[in-house]
Amino acid sequence: AKTQRYLFWLWIHGDLDGKLGLGWDSMMSVPRQMTVDTELRQLVFYPVKELAGLRTRRVASRRGEQLASGQTMLNLDVNSTQVDIEATFRWSDAGIPPGFSVGIAFFMSHSEVTRAVYNSTSSQILLDRSRSSLDRLPAPPFNEQTVLGGHVDKKPGESFIELRVLADRSVAEVFVQRGRATMSGRAYPSLQSSTGVAVFVENEMKDGSQLVSFDVDVWE
């Protein structure tokens, strides 16, 4: 029997087109399936399962890892600007405590990086493009070097954050808790070396009382 699905596409606006009249700086998002989270009574948008068929090879995989004391980032030794990244961060106690920022860094080099960040204090997902490019770009509002943010609703007792990032050369689409919150935007790395991927855990409390473990997979 055929399964009825509701599919949704997002138009991702470019930041430079309005200023420079490039005529090419916007695009369609990947197709997303729309479902309903009955517990939270909200719509959920997540990439359709068929997108997994575009993965050519897994380039990194870690399970149950924890960052060493004083370490905030783990470089996954990836060299690609076209990646599908899935990461899950888990806290040792029930619930997600305040004071943490966890996420995925991509389009990364020594000088440039774009980050998908979940902040546990504000319950926000951020697409941080403030260091995406060394190029001098037009002043706001036509400057892509901004931080986009949105709220993530949590369920009682939830002690993990699941992130997925689809990054393709100059566009990034971010999904939290399998589509409970989403974020999309353009980024324009200027260096050919900006191809790295990393996961990070930043503890504002710096007391070491809460351990965070993570699983991560990266596909090209």
C-alpha positions as CSV (number, residue, x, y, z in Angstrom):
1,A,0.0,0.0,0.0
2,K,1.2,3.5,-0.7
3,T,2.2,5.7,2.2
4,Q,0.8,9.2,2.1
5,R,3.4,11.8,3.0
6,Y,3.4,15.5,3.3
7,L,6.6,17.0,1.7
8,F,7.9,20.5,2.2
9,W,10.6,22.5,0.5
10,L,12.2,25.7,1.8
11,W,13.5,28.6,-0.3
12,I,16.9,29.5,1.1
13,H,17.6,33.1,0.4
14,G,21.1,34.3,-0.4
15,D,22.6,37.3,1.5
16,L,24.5,38.9,-1.3
17,D,22.0,38.8,-4.2
18,G,20.0,41.8,-3.1
19,K,23.1,44.0,-2.9
20,L,25.1,42.7,-5.8
21,G,22.4,41.5,-8.2
22,L,24.2,38.2,-8.7
23,G,21.0,36.4,-9.8
24,W,22.1,33.0,-8.4
25,D,22.4,33.3,-4.7
26,S,19.1,31.5,-3.6
27,M,18.1,27.9,-3.8
28,M,15.6,25.2,-2.8
29,S,16.3,23.2,0.3
30,V,16.4,19.4,0.4
31,P,12.9,17.9,0.5
32,R,11.6,17.5,4.1
33,Q,8.8,15.3,5.4
34,M,6.3,17.1,7.6
35,T,4.9,15.1,10.6
36,V,3.3,16.0,13.9
37,D,4.8,15.6,17.3
38,T,1.6,14.8,19.3
39,E,3.3,15.2,22.6
40,L,4.5,18.7,21.9
41,R,1.7,19.5,19.5
42,Q,4.0,20.9,16.9
43,L,5.0,20.3,13.3
44,V,8.3,18.5,12.6
45,F,10.3,18.9,9.4
46,Y,13.0,16.3,8.7
47,P,14.9,15.3,5.5
48,V,13.2,12.6,3.5
49,K,14.7,9.1,4.0
50,E,15.6,8.9,0.3
51,L,18.4,11.5,0.9
52,A,20.5,8.7,2.5
53,G,20.8,7.2,-1.0
54,L,23.0,10.2,-1.9
55,R,25.7,9.2,0.6
56,T,28.7,7.8,-1.2
57,R,30.9,6.7,1.8
58,R,31.2,7.2,5.5
59,V,34.3,9.3,6.2
60,A,34.1,9.4,10.0
61,S,32.4,7.5,12.8
62,R,32.8,7.7,16.6
63,R,30.7,6.0,19.3
64,G,30.4,6.8,23.1
65,E,33.2,9.3,23.0
66,Q,34.0,11.9,25.7
67,L,36.3,14.9,25.4
68,A,39.3,14.8,27.7
69,S,39.5,17.2,30.6
70,G,40.2,20.7,29.2
71,Q,39.4,19.7,25.6
72,T,36.5,21.4,23.9
73,M,36.7,20.1,20.3
74,L,37.4,16.9,18.5
75,N,38.6,17.2,14.9
76,L,37.2,14.3,12.9
77,D,39.9,14.4,10.1
78,V,37.4,15.0,7.3
79,N,38.3,16.8,4.1
80,S,35.1,17.6,2.3
81,T,32.7,20.5,1.6
82,Q,29.8,18.1,0.8
83,V,28.8,16.3,4.0
84,D,25.9,14.7,5.8
85,I,26.6,14.8,9.5
86,E,24.6,13.2,12.4
87,A,25.7,13.7,16.0
88,T,24.0,12.8,19.3
89,F,25.1,14.4,22.6
90,R,24.1,12.7,25.9
91,W,24.3,13.9,29.4
92,S,25.1,11.5,32.3
93,D,22.1,12.6,34.4
94,A,18.4,12.9,33.6
95,G,17.6,16.1,31.8
96,I,19.9,18.6,30.0
97,P,21.6,20.9,32.4
98,P,22.2,24.6,31.7
99,G,25.6,25.9,30.9
100,F,26.5,23.8,27.9
101,S,27.0,24.6,24.2
102,V,27.4,21.5,22.0
103,G,27.5,21.1,18.3
104,I,29.1,20.5,14.9
105,A,31.8,22.6,13.2
106,F,32.1,22.3,9.4
107,F,33.6,24.2,6.5
108,M,36.5,24.4,9.0
109,S,40.1,25.5,8.7
110,H,42.6,27.3,11.0
111,S,41.0,30.6,10.0
112,E,37.4,29.8,9.0
113,V,34.6,27.8,10.5
114,T,30.8,27.6,10.4
115,R,29.1,26.1,13.5
116,A,25.7,24.5,14.4
117,V,25.4,25.2,18.1
118,Y,22.9,24.0,20.7
119,N,22.9,26.2,23.8
120,S,21.4,24.4,26.8
121,T,20.8,27.5,28.9
122,S,18.6,29.3,26.3
123,S,17.4,26.1,24.5
124,Q,18.4,27.6,21.2
125,I,19.9,26.3,18.1
126,L,22.3,28.7,16.4
127,L,23.8,28.7,12.9
128,D,27.0,30.7,13.6
129,R,28.4,32.1,10.4
130,S,30.5,34.9,12.1
131,R,33.8,33.2,11.1
132,S,32.6,31.5,7.9
133,S,34.8,33.6,5.6
134,L,37.8,35.9,5.6
135,D,36.4,37.8,2.6
136,R,35.3,41.3,3.2
137,L,31.6,41.4,2.3
138,P,28.9,44.1,2.0
139,A,27.7,45.6,5.2
140,P,24.4,44.4,6.9
141,P,21.7,43.6,6.0
142,F,23.5,42.0,3.0
143,N,26.3,40.4,5.1
144,E,26.1,36.6,5.6
145,Q,28.4,36.7,8.6
146,T,25.6,36.6,11.1
147,V,24.3,34.2,13.7
148,L,20.8,32.7,13.0
149,G,18.9,31.4,16.0
150,G,15.7,29.5,16.9
151,H,14.2,27.9,20.0
152,V,14.1,24.1,20.6
153,D,11.3,22.7,22.6
154,K,12.4,19.9,25.0
155,K,10.4,17.0,26.4
156,P,10.3,16.2,30.1
157,G,13.4,14.2,31.2
158,E,15.1,14.5,27.8
159,S,18.8,14.0,28.3
160,F,20.2,14.1,24.7
161,I,20.5,16.5,21.8
162,E,20.4,15.1,18.2
163,L,21.9,17.3,15.5
164,R,22.0,16.7,11.7
165,V,23.8,19.0,9.3
166,L,23.6,18.9,5.5
167,A,26.4,21.0,4.1
168,D,27.1,21.5,0.4
169,R,29.8,24.0,-0.6
170,S,28.0,27.2,0.3
171,V,24.8,26.2,2.0
172,A,24.0,24.5,5.3
173,E,20.8,23.0,6.6
174,V,20.6,22.1,10.3
175,F,18.0,19.9,12.1
176,V,17.6,19.4,15.8
177,Q,15.8,16.5,17.5
178,R,14.9,15.0,14.2
179,G,13.3,18.2,12.8
180,R,11.7,19.7,15.9
181,A,13.7,22.8,15.0
182,T,15.5,23.7,11.8
183,M,17.9,26.3,10.5
184,S,19.2,27.1,7.0
185,G,21.6,29.6,5.5
186,R,24.4,30.4,3.1
187,A,28.1,30.5,4.0
188,Y,31.0,31.4,1.7
189,P,34.3,30.0,2.9
190,S,37.2,31.8,1.0
191,L,39.9,29.2,1.7
192,Q,40.3,25.9,-0.2
193,S,41.4,24.4,3.1
194,S,38.0,25.1,4.8
195,T,36.9,21.4,4.5
196,G,37.2,20.1,8.1
197,V,34.5,18.8,10.4
198,A,34.6,18.6,14.2
199,V,32.3,18.2,17.2
200,F,32.6,20.3,20.3
201,V,31.4,20.5,23.9
202,E,31.8,23.7,25.8
203,N,30.9,23.8,29.5
204,E,30.4,27.4,30.8
205,M,30.4,26.1,34.4
206,K,33.8,24.5,34.0
207,D,33.3,22.3,37.0
208,G,33.5,18.9,35.4
209,S,30.4,17.7,37.3
210,Q,28.5,16.8,34.2
211,L,29.9,14.4,31.5
212,V,28.8,14.6,27.9
213,S,29.3,11.6,25.6
214,F,28.6,11.7,21.9
215,D,28.1,9.6,18.8
216,V,28.9,11.0,15.4
217,D,28.8,9.8,11.8
218,V,29.9,11.8,8.7
219,W,29.1,10.8,5.1
220,E,30.2,12.4,1.8
